[in-house]
Structures are given as structure tokens and as C-alpha cells.
Amino acid sequence: MEQEISDFRQTRERQLQEQLMRVREGIVKEITDVVVEKVKTKNLDLVLDKSGMSINGVPVVMYAPDSVDFTSDVIATLNRPGRAAASSAKASTSSSITPARASKP
């Protein structure tokens, strides 16, 4: 009986992890699609997520002026009425997206 319970628990945990990954992948794809649209519109060379942390727990982007941050534009696009999965995209509001231009020699 204990073995059956343990097997059930492991199976269910695996199913939930797989479901979580599918949902997360969908949200990330939706955000990425909107960011790519903005990149093409603004003719940007590079976009960084300034909320990202390195393995050492240090911010990857140390400084970026607020004037180049278009996070609110991305969120507004994702939350626009009629967009599929708009409610799941609200989870992305904690992320800050900062474009950067690559310097060319």
C-alpha cells in the first residue's frame, strides 16, 4: 500500500512538473513574440532582461537607463483585450526588458 502511494505521488509530481513546463514555455513564447515585434519596429540590435541574475546572484545588467526600458509596452501589448492567454502573461510583470544597441566598429 505504501509503495502504491509512493508511486502515485511520484507519477503525479512528474505530471505536474510537465504541465508547469508546458505552461511556462507558452508564456515565454508569447512574451518573446511580442519582444521580437518591438525589436523589429524599433530596429534594435540587442534586448536584455535586466531583472535576470547571474549564477552568483549578481544582476547581469548592472545599469540601464529607464528611458530604454520598454517593459511597460510589452505588458500593455500582452494585456490587450482579445489576446489569448492575457491573464497568464500578467505573471511577466516582474521582468524588466532593456534594449541595447550593439556598437559597430
C-alpha positions in Angstrom: 0.0 0.0 0.0 2.8 2.4 0.9 4.6 1.6 -2.4 1.4 2.3 -4.3 1.0 5.7 -2.6 4.6 6.5 -3.3 4.3 5.5 -7.0 1.2 7.6 -7.3 2.8 10.6 -5.7 5.9 10.3 -8.0 3.7 10.0 -11.1 1.5 12.9 -10.1 4.6 15.1 -9.3 6.1 14.3 -12.7 2.8 15.1 -14.4 2.6 18.4 -12.6 6.2 19.3 -13.5 5.5 18.5 -17.2 2.3 20.7 -17.1 4.3 23.5 -15.4 6.9 23.4 -18.2 4.3 23.4 -21.0 2.6 26.5 -19.4 5.9 28.3 -18.8 7.0 27.6 -22.4 3.8 29.0 -23.7 4.1 32.2 -21.6 7.8 32.6 -22.6 6.9 32.2 -26.3 4.1 34.7 -26.1 6.4 37.3 -24.4 9.3 36.5 -26.8 6.9 37.0 -29.8 5.9 40.5 -28.5 9.5 41.4 -27.8 10.6 40.4 -31.3 7.8 42.6 -32.8 9.1 45.5 -30.7 12.7 44.8 -31.7 11.8 44.9 -35.4 9.7 48.0 -35.0 12.4 49.9 -33.1 15.2 48.4 -35.2 17.2 47.2 -32.1 20.2 45.0 -32.2 20.0 43.5 -28.7 17.5 43.1 -25.8 18.5 42.3 -22.3 16.3 41.2 -19.4 17.7 43.5 -16.7 15.9 41.6 -13.9 18.0 38.5 -14.7 20.6 37.3 -12.2 23.8 35.5 -12.8 24.7 32.2 -11.2 26.4 34.1 -8.5 23.2 36.1 -7.7 24.6 39.3 -9.2 22.5 41.2 -11.7 23.6 40.5 -15.3 22.9 44.1 -16.3 24.5 46.5 -13.7 22.9 49.6 -15.1 20.5 50.6 -17.8 18.7 54.0 -18.1 14.9 53.8 -17.7 14.5 55.7 -21.0 15.4 52.5 -23.0 13.2 50.1 -20.9 10.1 49.0 -22.9 8.7 46.5 -20.4 5.5 48.5 -20.0 4.9 48.4 -23.8 5.3 44.7 -23.8 3.0 44.2 -20.8 0.4 46.5 -22.4 0.5 44.5 -25.6 0.2 41.2 -23.7 -2.7 42.5 -21.7 -4.6 44.0 -24.6 -8.2 42.8 -24.8 -8.7 39.9 -27.2 -5.2 38.5 -26.8 -5.2 34.8 -26.0 -3.8 33.9 -22.5 -3.6 37.5 -21.4 -4.2 36.5 -17.8 -1.2 34.2 -17.8 1.0 36.9 -19.3 0.4 39.0 -16.2 3.0 36.9 -14.4 5.6 38.5 -16.5 5.2 42.0 -14.9 8.2 41.4 -12.6 10.5 41.2 -15.6 12.3 44.3 -17.0 13.3 44.3 -20.6 16.0 46.7 -21.7 17.1 47.1 -25.3 20.8 47.8 -26.1 22.4 48.9 -29.3 25.5 46.9 -30.4 28.3 49.2 -31.3 29.8 48.5 -34.7 33.5 49.1 -35.4 
